[in-house]
Amino acid sequence: MSGAQAKAAVIAGAIAVVAEINPLVVKKRHEQGWVDEVYTELSELERRLMHAVCNREPVSLAYQGNVVDLWEYLAAHKLQIELGSDQTSLHNPWSGGYYPAGLTFEESNSLMVSDPDKFREAVRASLRRQVEAINLMSAGGMYFWDYGNAFLLEASRAGADVMKADGTFIYPSYVQDIMGPLFFDYGFGPFRWVCTSGRPEDLDVSDKIAAGILEEIAATSPKETEMQMRDNIHWIREAGKNKLVVGSQARILYADCEGRIKIAAAFNEAIRSGQISAPIVLGRDHHDVSGTDSPYRETSNIYDGSGFTADMAIQNVIGDGFRGATWVSIHNGGGVGWGEVINGGFGMLLDGTEDAGRRLRMMLHWDVNNGIARRAWARNEEAVFAIKRAMQSEPGLMVTLPNQVEDSLICNLF
Ligand SMILES: NC(=O)c1ccc[n+]([C@@H]2O[C@H](COP(=O)([O-])OP(=O)(O)OC[C@H]3O[C@@H](n4cnc5c(N)ncnc54)[C@H](O)[C@@H]3O)[C@@H](O)[C@H]2O)c1
């Protein structure tokens, strides 16, 4: 349980139930307000859940225990759950990323050291049990998806029932189904900023600036991106109230290329005028449009075969570097594990100067459109739409568009 999901569910008006086996993690998330209530008994959790359902009360409930026990309880009691996923750290299954059912937290910690083979077998058996319960819930109408934590990959390696006859998974990855077509292909991604003053007042001003810019853009958004704009405006308007800051005064907001550039330019201006008291550092997650080549996650909705190449992250970092990023990074393993992914990232300091204004426009334009172009070449319709719009708004940008060809024409050539 990272806490973000429980909080996001409540912001979206949903009821969230999350399991976490480590009591210290549960305590911390609860104390920091990421999760509303904690239960150690499944029957008590069920009563509270049903009360929330009957009263349509958005709330987040933590079960302190093994997630497999929770899934099995939900399935055995035929409780109706609409959406389900798993967020154990299965990119690291053998060293504490996943705690197998049937063992206490302490037993697992000692077994993974004293008898790693036995621990591995316990993880595999647990994944098979977990999938069986999830499959029952899905047969009852629950929509399940892979959260990008290598759940389906590890479950398949454990011999769990997650494969179709054609070798693909029975459940989608959330990038194939949701994030790719609705967000990344249009250029929406997790734009981030940190107020270096460390003052909550600066973050508050930056939130208001960002919300105002998104509202302006939303007024003329095409219907394809109306929903994304509405959701993100709701998010940033509510962000302050939801007390999401634990350390640095920082925010994360999904925005497209136009949004990121306009918000960054407005921040730079606010720093110049003194409305924001000190520089802001921009960044983004690696889980974005352009920065990451990850066939099990970020590029899993690229179906022309090129999702298995590692070119985009490299081009992204080099392009960002030349166009004015303050620093760039290229690294490996983000989210899905070493050797499975290449990630590129950047940081950019906005200090209110004219030069920062010039650099932010050049760099953010590349940072987003590089990925949209790449996605358009894979013939993702939403990305073709987005890159055509980008070329209309910036005549200096020329991107080759893909040609659509009937499969039968290609096949006739061979
Ligand atoms: N899709 C995304 O946007 C996204 C974002 C962040 C992380 N992830 C992926 O999700 C995974 C988790 O990320 P995180 O930052 O929350 O990691 P984390 O390690 O902080 O949290 C995982 C938690 O799962 C708990 N856990 C493990 N096995 C359990 C079990 N059987 N029952 C109950 N609890 C159990 C652990 O105690 C741990 O606290 C990672 O693989 C990460 O790459 C995806």
The ligand as a MOL file (V3000), in Angstrom:
LIG
                    3D

  0  0  0     0  0            999 V3000
M  V30 BEGIN CTAB
M  V30 COUNTS 44 48 0 0 0
M  V30 BEGIN ATOM
M  V30 1 N 1.1530 2.0270 -12.2210 0
M  V30 2 C 1.8120 2.9400 -11.5900 0
M  V30 3 O 1.6550 4.1280 -11.8060 0
M  V30 4 C 2.7240 2.5250 -10.5330 0
M  V30 5 C 3.1740 3.5310 -9.7030 0
M  V30 6 C 3.9750 3.1780 -8.6750 0
M  V30 7 C 4.3360 1.8660 -8.4970 0
M  V30 8 N 3.9120 0.8960 -9.3320 0 CHG=1
M  V30 9 C 4.3400 -0.4990 -9.1080 0
M  V30 10 O 3.5380 -1.0110 -8.0390 0
M  V30 11 C 4.3530 -1.8080 -7.1920 0
M  V30 12 C 4.2670 -1.2950 -5.7770 0
M  V30 13 O 4.7820 0.0170 -5.6630 0
M  V30 14 P 4.8440 0.7660 -4.2730 0
M  V30 15 O 5.5760 2.0180 -4.4710 0
M  V30 16 O 3.4740 0.8130 -3.6730 0 CHG=-1
M  V30 17 O 5.7860 -0.2840 -3.4940 0
M  V30 18 P 5.9810 -0.6250 -1.9600 0
M  V30 19 O 7.0120 -1.6980 -1.9310 0
M  V30 20 O 6.1420 0.6290 -1.1810 0
M  V30 21 O 4.5640 -1.2220 -1.5160 0
M  V30 22 C 4.1870 -2.5500 -1.7450 0
M  V30 23 C 3.5860 -3.0300 -0.4300 0
M  V30 24 O 2.9920 -4.3070 -0.6450 0
M  V30 25 C 3.0780 -4.9760 0.6000 0
M  V30 26 N 2.8340 -6.3930 0.3190 0
M  V30 27 C 3.6030 -7.2500 -0.3700 0
M  V30 28 N 3.0250 -8.4470 -0.4590 0
M  V30 29 C 1.8410 -8.3500 0.1860 0
M  V30 30 C 0.7910 -9.2540 0.4010 0
M  V30 31 N 0.8080 -10.5010 -0.0710 0
M  V30 32 N -0.2810 -8.8240 1.1040 0
M  V30 33 C -0.3430 -7.5510 1.5860 0
M  V30 34 N 0.6290 -6.6410 1.3970 0
M  V30 35 C 1.7140 -7.0430 0.6940 0
M  V30 36 C 4.4700 -4.6700 1.1160 0
M  V30 37 O 4.5510 -4.8510 2.5040 0
M  V30 38 C 4.6350 -3.2240 0.6840 0
M  V30 39 O 4.3550 -2.2990 1.7190 0
M  V30 40 C 5.7580 -1.7640 -7.7620 0
M  V30 41 O 6.0210 -2.9310 -8.5090 0
M  V30 42 C 5.7550 -0.5460 -8.6180 0
M  V30 43 O 6.6360 -0.6110 -9.6810 0
M  V30 44 C 3.0910 1.2030 -10.3490 0
M  V30 END ATOM
M  V30 BEGIN BOND
M  V30 1 1 1 2
M  V30 2 2 2 3
M  V30 3 1 2 4
M  V30 4 1 4 5
M  V30 5 2 4 44
M  V30 6 2 5 6
M  V30 7 1 6 7
M  V30 8 2 7 8
M  V30 9 1 8 9
M  V30 10 1 8 44
M  V30 11 1 9 10
M  V30 12 1 9 42
M  V30 13 1 10 11
M  V30 14 1 11 12
M  V30 15 1 11 40
M  V30 16 1 12 13
M  V30 17 1 13 14
M  V30 18 2 14 15
M  V30 19 1 14 16
M  V30 20 1 14 17
M  V30 21 1 17 18
M  V30 22 2 18 19
M  V30 23 1 18 20
M  V30 24 1 18 21
M  V30 25 1 21 22
M  V30 26 1 22 23
M  V30 27 1 23 24
M  V30 28 1 23 38
M  V30 29 1 24 25
M  V30 30 1 25 26
M  V30 31 1 25 36
M  V30 32 1 26 27
M  V30 33 1 26 35
M  V30 34 2 27 28
M  V30 35 1 28 29
M  V30 36 1 29 30
M  V30 37 2 29 35
M  V30 38 1 30 31
M  V30 39 2 30 32
M  V30 40 1 32 33
M  V30 41 2 33 34
M  V30 42 1 34 35
M  V30 43 1 36 37
M  V30 44 1 36 38
M  V30 45 1 38 39
M  V30 46 1 40 41
M  V30 47 1 40 42
M  V30 48 1 42 43
M  V30 END BOND
M  V30 END CTAB
M  END
